[in-house]
Amino acid sequence: MILMTPFNLSLQVSSRVSWKFHKLSSTLTLFPWSRSFRKFNKPPASEVLTSHLEGNNYPAWTSYFVKYSYVKDDQWGKSHFNWMVKDGHNYHILRTGCYPYIKYHCTKRQYEDLTLDDLFFRLIKVLNLGIPCLAYGLSFLIYWRKYTEIVETSCGPIPIYFHYKENRGSLY
């Protein structure tokens, strides 16, 4: 039987506190996008989108995946829409939820009314019960070739993923 003295009790408390401090500090410095950090500090998906486009000097097109668990999905329900970035750059965004990711395909174009297109894409997703979207997300897990980029946001770095390495200067 262990005798609990005030000294032993304070030693246990201080070791628990130091362990929690160590875990938090290592999480924040080594793994800023880890599960325990993301629980409290997720940027909106729109901020990741804007930061990616601005950080790559407004590319003609880009296509990437971001994990649902890394962002707040503030564009939920949107499938095809315009996205205006600073300096008058407009992008047509094709967005789909493909669990466990959100897929973005962005093309720089002039502003157009995409209301009917958006409605059409949403209708297709509902009629298919989302099964092709789930299959797309799961196939990405299998065929992903480890092309990753870190996007800086107000909540810290967020990794985004690519099927293949993009040629930043290409128009297609």
C-alpha positions as CSV (number, residue, x, y, z in Angstrom):
1,M,0.0,0.0,0.0
2,I,1.3,3.4,-1.0
3,L,1.1,6.2,1.6
4,M,-0.2,9.4,0.1
5,T,1.5,12.4,1.5
6,P,1.1,16.0,0.4
7,F,4.5,15.7,-1.3
8,N,3.5,12.6,-3.3
9,L,0.2,14.2,-4.3
10,S,1.9,17.4,-5.5
11,L,4.5,15.3,-7.4
12,Q,1.6,13.5,-9.2
13,V,-0.2,16.8,-10.0
14,S,3.0,18.5,-11.3
15,S,3.9,15.5,-13.5
16,R,0.3,15.5,-15.0
17,V,0.5,19.3,-15.6
18,S,4.0,19.0,-17.2
19,W,2.8,16.1,-19.4
20,K,-0.1,18.1,-20.6
21,F,2.1,21.1,-21.3
22,H,4.6,18.9,-23.1
23,K,1.8,17.4,-25.2
24,L,0.3,20.8,-26.1
25,S,3.6,22.4,-26.9
26,S,4.8,19.5,-29.1
27,T,1.5,19.5,-30.9
28,L,1.6,23.2,-31.6
29,T,5.2,23.2,-32.8
30,L,5.6,19.8,-34.5
31,F,2.1,19.0,-35.7
32,P,0.0,22.1,-36.0
33,W,-2.6,20.3,-38.1
34,S,-2.9,17.3,-35.7
35,R,-6.3,16.2,-34.3
36,S,-6.0,17.8,-30.9
37,F,-5.0,21.2,-32.3
38,R,-7.7,21.2,-35.1
39,K,-10.5,20.6,-32.6
40,F,-10.3,24.2,-31.5
41,N,-8.7,26.1,-34.3
42,K,-10.0,25.4,-37.8
43,P,-10.0,28.0,-40.6
44,P,-12.9,28.3,-42.9
45,A,-12.5,26.4,-46.2
46,S,-13.0,29.7,-48.0
47,E,-9.9,31.1,-46.3
48,V,-7.8,28.0,-47.4
49,L,-9.1,28.5,-51.0
50,T,-8.2,32.2,-51.0
51,S,-4.8,31.7,-49.4
52,H,-4.0,29.0,-51.9
53,L,-4.9,31.1,-54.9
54,E,-3.1,34.2,-53.6
55,G,-0.1,32.2,-52.5
56,N,0.4,30.7,-55.9
57,N,0.2,34.1,-57.7
58,Y,-3.4,33.6,-59.1
59,P,-2.8,30.5,-61.3
60,A,-4.9,29.9,-64.4
61,W,-6.2,26.7,-62.8
62,T,-5.6,24.5,-59.8
63,S,-7.2,21.4,-58.4
64,Y,-6.7,20.1,-54.8
65,F,-8.2,18.3,-51.9
66,V,-8.5,19.4,-48.3
67,K,-9.5,17.2,-45.4
68,Y,-12.9,17.9,-43.8
69,S,-11.4,17.6,-40.4
70,Y,-8.9,20.4,-41.1
71,V,-11.4,23.2,-42.0
72,K,-14.9,24.6,-41.1
73,D,-17.0,23.8,-44.2
74,D,-18.4,27.3,-44.8
75,Q,-19.2,26.6,-48.4
76,W,-21.4,23.5,-47.7
77,G,-24.0,23.0,-50.4
78,K,-22.2,25.0,-53.1
79,S,-21.1,23.0,-56.1
80,H,-20.3,25.5,-58.9
81,F,-19.8,29.1,-58.0
82,N,-17.8,32.3,-58.6
83,W,-15.0,33.2,-56.2
84,M,-13.6,36.7,-56.2
85,V,-10.1,37.1,-54.9
86,K,-8.2,40.4,-54.4
87,D,-7.3,42.6,-57.4
88,G,-10.4,41.5,-59.4
89,H,-9.4,37.9,-60.0
90,N,-12.5,35.7,-60.4
91,Y,-12.5,32.0,-60.3
92,H,-15.1,29.4,-61.3
93,I,-15.0,26.9,-58.5
94,L,-16.2,23.3,-58.9
95,R,-16.5,21.9,-55.4
96,T,-17.6,18.6,-54.1
97,G,-17.5,16.8,-50.8
98,C,-15.8,13.5,-51.3
99,Y,-15.5,12.1,-47.8
100,P,-13.0,12.4,-46.1
101,Y,-12.0,15.3,-48.3
102,I,-13.4,18.4,-50.0
103,K,-12.3,18.6,-53.7
104,Y,-11.8,22.0,-55.4
105,H,-11.2,22.6,-59.0
106,C,-10.6,26.3,-59.7
107,T,-10.4,28.0,-63.1
108,K,-9.7,31.7,-63.7
109,R,-12.6,33.1,-65.7
110,Q,-14.8,36.1,-66.1
111,Y,-17.8,36.4,-63.8
112,E,-20.9,34.5,-65.0
113,D,-24.2,33.6,-63.4
114,L,-23.7,30.0,-62.3
115,T,-26.9,29.5,-60.5
116,L,-28.4,27.0,-62.9
117,D,-25.1,25.1,-63.1
118,D,-24.9,24.9,-59.3
119,L,-28.5,23.7,-59.1
120,F,-27.8,21.0,-61.8
121,F,-24.7,19.7,-60.0
122,R,-26.4,19.6,-56.6
123,L,-29.4,17.7,-58.2
124,I,-27.0,15.1,-59.7
125,K,-25.4,14.6,-56.3
126,V,-28.7,14.1,-54.6
127,L,-30.0,11.7,-57.3
128,N,-26.9,9.6,-57.0
129,L,-27.2,9.6,-53.2
130,G,-23.7,10.9,-52.9
131,I,-22.3,7.4,-53.7
132,P,-19.9,8.6,-56.5
133,C,-18.6,11.4,-54.2
134,L,-17.8,8.9,-51.5
135,A,-16.1,6.6,-54.1
136,Y,-14.1,9.5,-55.4
137,G,-12.8,10.4,-51.9
138,L,-11.9,6.8,-51.1
139,S,-10.2,6.3,-54.4
140,F,-8.1,9.4,-53.7
141,L,-6.9,7.6,-50.5
142,I,-5.7,4.7,-52.7
143,Y,-4.2,6.7,-55.6
144,W,-2.7,9.7,-53.9
145,R,0.9,10.2,-54.9
146,K,2.1,12.3,-51.9
147,Y,1.9,15.7,-53.5
148,T,1.2,18.1,-50.7
149,E,1.4,21.8,-50.2
150,I,1.1,23.8,-46.9
151,V,-1.2,26.8,-47.0
152,E,-0.8,29.5,-44.4
153,T,-4.0,30.7,-42.8
154,S,-4.9,32.8,-39.8
155,C,-5.3,29.6,-37.8
156,G,-2.0,28.2,-38.8
157,P,-0.7,25.9,-41.6
158,I,-3.2,23.6,-43.4
159,P,-2.0,20.8,-45.7
160,I,-3.8,20.5,-49.1
161,Y,-3.3,17.5,-51.4
162,F,-3.0,17.0,-55.1
163,H,-3.4,14.0,-57.4
164,Y,-0.3,14.9,-59.3
165,K,2.3,17.7,-59.2
166,E,0.9,20.8,-60.9
167,N,2.8,22.9,-63.4
168,R,2.3,26.3,-62.0
169,G,2.8,28.2,-65.3
170,S,0.5,26.1,-67.4
171,L,-2.8,27.3,-68.8
172,Y,-4.4,23.8,-69.0
